[in-house]
Amino acid sequence: QVQLVETGGGLVQAGGSLRLSCAASGRTFSMGWFRQAAEKEREFVAGIRWSGGVPSYAESVKGRFTISRDNAKNTVYLQMNSLKTEDTAVYYCKATDRGTVYWGQGTQVTVSS
């Protein structure tokens, strides 16, 4: 069983930056970020594998968000720059390990105009 703890959400003005962190209680195969805005479906934001490789991003965040990981800390980060009001959502960390999917509790990101 892997526990995920997300931190770093908050309120920021449009154009600002935030960094989210997700600490896993154990090593996982891959980790990523999803988000869910009010009355919308949860959507993929960014993903990265522990083994390396090119991270993947949703088109809507490419060039603005950067996902990275610290394997020694079992932690993945999401640096969010040039935030827009449409980035407002609850951001969830997702991890997979040997076919099992784990989700964090979510952290609210609110971008004001």
C-alpha positions in Angstrom: 0.0 0.0 0.0 1.4 3.4 -1.0 0.3 6.6 0.7 0.5 9.9 -1.2 0.6 13.3 0.5 0.3 16.4 -1.6 1.3 19.9 -0.6 1.7 23.2 -2.2 -1.7 24.3 -3.3 -3.1 27.8 -2.7 -4.4 31.0 -4.1 -2.3 32.9 -6.7 -2.9 35.7 -9.2 -3.0 35.0 -12.9 0.6 35.0 -14.2 1.9 33.7 -10.9 3.6 30.4 -10.0 3.0 27.6 -7.5 4.9 24.3 -6.9 3.1 21.2 -5.9 4.7 18.3 -4.2 3.6 14.7 -3.8 5.5 12.5 -1.4 5.0 8.7 -1.7 5.5 6.3 1.2 7.2 3.9 -1.1 8.8 3.6 -4.5 6.4 3.6 -7.4 6.7 2.9 -11.1 5.3 6.1 -12.3 3.7 9.2 -10.9 1.7 12.0 -12.3 -0.7 14.9 -11.7 -4.4 15.1 -12.7 -6.8 17.9 -12.0 -10.5 18.3 -11.6 -12.3 21.7 -12.0 -15.7 22.3 -10.7 -18.4 20.3 -12.7 -15.7 18.9 -15.0 -14.1 15.5 -15.5 -10.8 14.8 -13.9 -8.1 15.3 -16.6 -4.4 14.4 -17.0 -1.9 17.2 -16.4 1.6 15.6 -16.4 3.3 12.3 -15.8 6.8 10.9 -15.2 8.4 7.5 -14.7 10.8 6.7 -12.0 13.1 5.1 -14.5 13.5 8.3 -16.5 12.5 9.1 -20.0 10.6 12.1 -21.4 7.8 13.4 -19.2 4.4 13.8 -20.7 2.1 16.8 -20.5 -1.4 17.9 -21.5 -1.4 20.3 -24.3 -3.0 22.9 -22.2 0.0 23.1 -19.8 2.9 22.5 -22.1 5.6 25.2 -21.8 4.1 26.4 -18.5 4.2 23.4 -16.2 7.2 21.2 -15.4 7.1 17.8 -13.7 10.1 16.5 -11.9 11.0 13.8 -9.4 13.4 13.1 -6.6 13.8 9.3 -6.4 15.7 9.5 -3.2 12.7 11.2 -1.5 10.0 9.3 -3.5 8.6 12.7 -4.3 7.3 14.2 -7.5 6.9 17.9 -8.1 4.8 20.1 -10.4 6.2 23.5 -11.0 3.4 25.7 -12.4 4.3 29.0 -14.1 2.2 31.6 -15.9 -0.9 30.3 -14.2 -4.2 31.1 -15.8 -7.7 31.3 -14.3 -8.6 28.1 -16.2 -5.9 26.2 -14.2 -8.1 26.5 -11.1 -8.9 23.0 -9.9 -8.2 20.4 -7.3 -4.9 18.8 -8.3 -4.5 15.1 -7.5 -1.3 13.1 -7.4 -1.5 9.6 -9.0 0.9 6.8 -8.6 1.1 3.3 -10.1 2.9 0.3 -8.8 2.7 -3.2 -10.2 -0.7 -2.5 -11.7 -2.2 -0.8 -8.6 -3.3 2.8 -8.8 -3.1 5.1 -5.9 -4.5 8.7 -5.5 -3.7 11.5 -3.2 -6.3 13.5 -1.3 -6.0 16.5 -3.6 -4.9 20.0 -3.2 -6.8 23.1 -4.3 -5.2 25.5 -6.7 -7.1 28.8 -7.3 -5.9 31.3 -9.8 -7.6 34.7 -9.5 -7.8 37.3 -12.3 
